[in-house]
Structure formats: structure tokens, C-alpha cells
Amino acid sequence: MHVNIHVNRKCINETLLRFVQTMASLTQRNSGLVQRRTEASRSAAAADKEKSPGEDEYESRRGEEDDDDQGDAKETRLTLMEEVLLLGLKDREGYTSFWNDCISSGLRGCMLIELAIRGRLQLEASGMRRKSLLTRKVICKSDAPTGDMLLDEALKHVKETQPPETVQSWIELLSGETWNPLKLHYQLRNVRERLAKNLVEKGVLTTEKQNFLLFDMTTHPLTNNTIKQRLVRKVQEAVLEKWVNDPQRMDKRVLALLFLAHSSDVLENAFAPLLDDQYDLAMKRVRMLLDLEPEAEAAKSGANELLWAVVAAFTK
């Protein structure tokens, strides 16, 4: 009898020991999980603090896009350069007009404005003498990668160049329009082809080979007409149904698209489907924008000075 009692006590003790060990193990696991969650939260908070105000504004704007865009994947969101190129491409042929010699510099202007909208570039302070937009230098505000190779390449050039250059100079340098052989390395090469490949990856275009008598050329015909039509409709609505008659109240991205599409000689493509009365009204309002004084607009509260500097470079 005493032996049985002793054995039962031993079994109970072993059971209690295993129970205590199991509870301790669970406690450690929960502690580790809480710790990992806490550290993850701290990391996310630190990342949020590192974002520049311009980047926050850019992401906020991206999250507030029109209802038509809400169902799309992120891959269909286009940069300013891609939008201007898409407006200029012939749908079936898959290339821009051979006679368009404006789109090259227009795409470089797109890059500068895109980087400014994303909080990467800005103009230097105007100072006591109130320098004009075209005499102020472009400076790097943040060198954080954008995720776009062309934008990051342009940003790297601006960051590493001392002394800084003006907006007009950067448009020329990035286009390769310089007589200084020491500055030819600033030229961004094959920009149209690289942008077209981006659009292929996003499912907007496809790639084909076409024979032009003496040579073969890679072309990129349109494969997703929905995105092209949405872009055309956005441009049309900006000067028709959604016209606000105040550039400061317009979305900066749409405002820049109107100016740069005109400077790149592709805006007519977006207005071609309009009725005669709509076309006349749209062009009248575009001319109203072109007649604005960039210096006065840039001085207003909330204006993006670099955007208006690019506008001044193309319109003055």
C-alpha cells in the first residue's frame, strides 16, 4: 500500500513538472511573438519617419485616384514619361511619328517633374534678389530610390553634379544636346525604347519586329486599349468636364501632363476624337494654361516651383 502511494505521488509530481515546463514554453513563445511584433512595428514607424514630405504627398495622391483606377493593379499605374509616350505612340504601328522632334526633350522634362512630385528634387531658394525660375539651380532633396531605373539614373546625375545646373541645362544634358564633350555622359540613352519596355511589362504594349525596306525596327503596338482610353479620357476631362479654371486647384500630375503633352507635340492625339465644339473649347483652355505666367504661379502657396520652372523652359 505504501509503495502504491509512493508511485502515485511520483507520477503526479512528474505530471505537474511536465505541465509547468509546457506552460513556460508557451509563455516564451508568446513573449517572442510579442517582441517580434513590437520590433516590426518599430521598424515600420522608423520607415515612415524616413519618408520625405513629398513622398508622403505622392503616395497619398496615388491612393486617391479616380474610381476608374481603383480596380486596377499597381502595374498599370504609369509615370508621366510613360503617359506622354503612350499618347505619342501609334496604336497599331507601335512607334511615334518620325517627324516629332519635340518628344525627346519633353520626356526629360517629365523626368524632372516626376522626381519633384515624388519629393526627390527641388529648386534652390530664390534668395533676397528673387532669382527667376530659369536661373535657379536644381538640387537633390532626397536620394531615396524611386524604383524606376530612368528616374534613379537622372536623380543620380543631379545629386553628383557640382556645381548644380538649371532646369533648362538638365533638359539639354539629359537629352544629349550639348556641345561640351565632357558632359556627354549625362545623356540618357534609348529612353523611348526603355519606356516602351516598361509599358510592355505592365501589359499595355507588346513587342514586334517590322521591316522598313532597308532595316528592321522593333515596334510596340498597343495591346491594352482600356488603359490608353482611360489616359485619353483623363486628358480630355481635365479641360472639359473637370475644368476648374484655376491651375492651383488642379491635380499637379494632370497639370504637368497637359503642359508636357503639348510640349512633346502629342496633345492633339488626345483631342482628335472630340467633336468640333469640344475640340475648340479644349484648345481654348489649353491656350489659357499656356498663357499663364510661371513666375507668378510658382510664387503662390502650395505650388511646385520645379514644375513651373520646367513649364517656363518649354513655353518661354
N, C-alpha and C positions, 0 to 999 in steps of 0.2 A: 504494500500500500504506500509506504513511504517512497519507494522507488518510483511508483507511478506519479505521485505528486511532484517529485523532483523532475521527472521527464517532462510533465505538463508545464511546469514553470519555465523549464529551459526552452520549450517550443514557443511559449508566449513571449519570452524575452527576445528570441530570435525574430519572431514576427514583428514585435514592436521596433526592433532595430532596423529591419528592412523598411518598415513604414516611415520611420524617421529619415532614413537615407533617401527614400523616394521623394519625400516632401522637400528635403534640402535640394535635391537635384532639380525639382520643378521650380523652386524658388530662384535658383541660379539661372535657369533658362529664362524665366520671366524677367529677371534683372538684366540679363544680357540683351533680351529683346527690347526692353525699355531703353537701355543705354544706346542700342543701335538706332532706335527711332529718334532718340534725343539728338544723337550726333548727326543723323540725316537732316533733321530739322535745322540744326545749327548750320550745316553746310548749305542748305537751300537759302537760309536767311543771309549767309555771307555772300552767296552768289547774287542775290537780289540787291544787296548793298553795292556790289561792284558794278552793276549796270549803270550806264550813263543816263541822264535825264532824256536825251534824245532817243536812246534805245527804248526806254520805257514808253515814250510817246509813240514810237514806231510800232511797238508790239500792241499798244492799246488801240491804235488806229487799225492795225491788222485784224484785231478782234471785233471791230465794229463795222465790218464791211457790209455791203448791201445784202438783202435777203437772198438775192440770186446766187451769191457766192457761198452761202452758209453750208450748202450740201456738198461742196467740192472738197477734194483732198488738198493738202497743203502743196502738193506737187504742181497744181495748176495755178498757183499764185505767181504772178510774173513781176519781174523787176521793170523799172522804167525803160531800160535798154531793150528788153525783150518785147515790151509793148510797142515801142516805136518801130522796131524791126518787123514785128508781126503786121503792123499797119502798112509797112512798105513792101512786104512780100506779095507777089502774085500767087493767088491761091493754087492754081493748077500747075503753073510753071515752076514755082518754088524758088524764085530769085527776085531781087529788086531790079528796078529799071536801070538799064545801062547808062541812061542819061542823068541819073540822080547823083550829083557830085556833092550834095549837102549832107547826106545821111551820116557820112563818116565823122565829121565834126559834131553833128548832132548827138551821136551816140556817146561821144566823150563828154559832152555837156550833161547827158543823162547820168553818167557815172558820178560826176561831181555832185549833182543834186541828190542822187540816191544815197551817197555817203553822208551828205549833210542831213538828210531826213533821218538817217539811221544814227545820227549823233556822232559820226566819226570825224567830220571836217567842219570848219567854221572859218569866217573871215577874222583877220586881226582887228583889234579895236580901232575905231576911226580916229581916236585921239582928239586933242584940242582943236586941231585945224580942220576937222571933219573931212578926212580924205574921201574921195569918191569911191564908189564900189569897184571900179575897174583898176584903181591904183592900190587897193588894199590887198595884202598877201593872204594866201590860203594856208591855214595852219592845221595841224593834226590835233583833234580834240581827244580822240581815243583810238588806240591801235588794236583794239579787240577784233579778232577775225569776224568777218561777216558771213562766212560760209559760201561765198561766191568767189571763184578764182579771179575773175576780171576785176571785181571791186577790191579784193585784197591786194592784187598786183598794183592797182592805181594808188591805193592807200599807202602801200609800202614806198612808192616813189615820192609821194608828198611828204611822208614822215622823214625820209632820209635826205631830202634836198635842203641844203643850206647855202646861201640864204633862200628863204621861201620865194615862191613865184606867185603871180597874179592869176586870176581865173582865166583871162584871155591867153596867157602864156601856157597854162596847163592844157587848155583845149588844143593848142597848136602842138605842144610837145607830145601829148598822148596820141595825136593823130600822125606824128612824124613830119609835121610841116615846119621844119626848122632848117636854117642854113648852117647851123653850128654842128659840125660833126661830133663834137664832144657830148652833145645832148641827144644824139640819135637813139641811144639805148632806152630813152623814156618811151619810145613808141610802143604802143600795144598792138601786136600783130594779129592778123586773122580774126579781128573782133567779130565781124558778121558771121563767119563760119562757126566760131566758138559759141556765139549766142544761139545760132540755129541748132547746134548740137544740144544745147541746154533745153531748147524747146522740143527737140526730139525725145530727150529723156523724160520730159514732162508730158509726153503723149500728145503734143499739139501738132507737130510736124512729123514727116517721115523723110527718109533719105533715098535718093535715086541718082542715077548717072544719065546725063543727056549728052548727045553728040551734036556739036556745033561745027560741022564741016571739018575744020582744021584741028579741033581739040575737043576733049571730053570735059564736062564740068559737073561737079557734084551739085545737085539741087535738093531743095527741101520743100516739097509740096505740102499743102495743108491737109491734115488728117482728122483734126478735131474742129469742125466748123462751129460748134457751140461756143467754145472759148473765144474764137475770133469774133463771132457775132456779139457776144457779151461785151467785148472790148469796144467794138464799133458803137454799140448802143450806149456805153458809158460816155464816150466822147460826144456823141450826139446830144444826149440828155444834159450834159454839163452846160451846153449853150442853148438848150431849148426848154424842156420841161422843168429841169432843176436849176435854171439860171437864177442867180441871186443878185446880180448887178453889183457885187462887192467882192473883189479878189481876196480880201481878208477873211471873208466868211466861207470861201471855197476850200475844199479839201486840198492841201498843199500838193498832194500827189497828182490829183486831177488837173490842177492849175499848171503844174510843171509839164504834164503830158500834153496839154494844149499848146503851150509855148514851144516845146521841143519837137512835137509832131509837125508844127508849122515850119520851124527852122530846118527840119530834116526833109521838108517838101513831101510829106506823106499824109498831111491832114486832109487833103482833098479826097483821098481814098475812103476816109470815114464818112465824108459828106456826100459822096457820089450817089448813094441810094435814096437820098432825100428828095422830096418833091420840090419844085422850083421855089415856092414861097418859103418852105422850111430852110432850104439851102441859102436863100438870100438873108434870112433872119440869122442863121447860124454864122455866116461870114461877117455880117454886120457886127455881131457881138464879139467875134474873134478880133476884128479890127479895133473894137473898143479896148480889148485887153492889150493889143499891140501898141496902142497909143498911150498907155499908162506910162508914167514917169517912174522908172525903177528906183531912183534915189528917194523919192517921196514915199513909195510903197515900202521900201526896206526900213524906213525910219519909224513906221507905225508899230504899235505894240503887238507882239506875237508874230511878227513877220520873220521869215527865214532869210537872212541877209545874203547868204551864198546863193540861194535860189534866184534872188533878184539880180545878183551880180552876173550869173550865167545868162539871164534874160537880157541884161544890158549888153553883154558881149555879143549876142546874136541880133539884137534889134537896133543898136545904136551905131 
